[in-house]
């Protein structure tokens, strides 16, 4: 009997979304990093290596908005403490808001918040396209910092 050839199942939209989130969070840390690979937390100001104690923190939480979860303007470097604890239990959210208003202006931030609950359907093909673009940019940024 011949062995059946296993076909690789296509990833589902939720699986692709998870992959896209991981890629964009990596990309924003790399883009924010200096030429030595260090970036600064937008909430507390601590500076660390992009891949050592830093995360891609979302201004509008990734579970709250299908659209903003994968938009670079919504994601910036945060230290693990601010991203995992400070956003809910400390002042990191307020500091992040001030950063966003300074960076993009109050009108833009207000528009982001107003648009946050608008449902936007993102299809598997869209996620695949995003992942490809993010990964190309990640490769470029890694070369830039010598990683």
Order of alpha helices (4+ residues) and beta strands (2+ residues): alpha-beta-beta-beta-beta-alpha-alpha-alpha
